[in-house]
Amino acid sequence: MLEVLGILFTMKDALKDGDMCTIVAGVHTGKMGIVKDIHTSKTGVITITVEQEDGERFKTLAKNVVVNG
């Protein structure tokens, strides 16, 4: 959960398809790209597909991502 001005949000609320993001943890640390797909597993883990400028796509956990303003 993410708290902004006293309001709690889930990562899924904070991320939207088309958002530019930077990966800040995990295998893909330092990479940037556009969020293309958001999926929540049966256990509640949120995964996203990120597409880089060169067309490379990879999956990562939403908790490892920061949305670029």
C-alpha positions in Angstrom: 0.0 0.0 0.0 1.1 3.5 -0.7 0.0 6.5 1.4 -0.3 9.9 -0.1 -1.8 12.8 1.9 -3.4 10.3 4.3 -5.1 8.3 1.5 -4.1 4.7 1.0 -3.6 3.4 -2.5 -2.6 0.0 -3.8 0.1 -0.2 -6.4 -2.5 -1.1 -9.0 -4.2 2.3 -8.3 -0.9 4.1 -8.7 0.0 2.4 -12.0 -1.8 2.8 -15.3 -1.2 1.5 -18.8 0.9 4.0 -20.7 2.7 5.4 -17.6 6.5 6.0 -18.0 8.3 4.2 -15.2 11.8 3.4 -13.8 12.7 0.0 -12.3 14.3 0.6 -8.9 14.8 -2.9 -7.6 15.2 -6.5 -8.8 16.9 -7.9 -12.0 15.9 -5.0 -14.2 17.1 -2.2 -11.9 17.8 1.1 -13.8 15.8 0.3 -16.8 13.0 2.6 -18.0 9.9 2.1 -20.1 6.2 2.3 -20.6 3.8 0.2 -18.6 1.9 -2.0 -21.1 0.1 -4.6 -19.0 -0.9 -4.9 -15.3 -1.9 -8.2 -13.8 -2.8 -9.3 -10.3 -2.2 -12.9 -9.5 -4.6 -15.1 -7.4 -2.3 -14.4 -4.4 -2.5 -10.7 -4.9 1.0 -10.1 -6.3 0.9 -7.3 -9.0 3.1 -7.9 -12.1 3.5 -5.5 -15.0 5.0 -5.7 -18.5 7.3 -2.8 -19.3 8.3 -1.9 -22.9 11.5 0.0 -23.5 12.1 2.5 -26.3 14.0 -0.2 -28.3 10.9 -2.5 -28.2 12.4 -4.9 -25.6 9.7 -6.1 -23.2 10.0 -7.6 -19.7 7.9 -8.5 -16.7 8.6 -7.2 -13.2 6.8 -6.7 -9.9 4.9 -3.5 -9.4 6.6 -3.0 -6.0 9.9 -2.6 -7.9 8.6 0.3 -10.0 8.5 4.1 -9.6 6.2 6.1 -11.9 7.9 9.0 -13.6 5.9 12.2 -13.3 
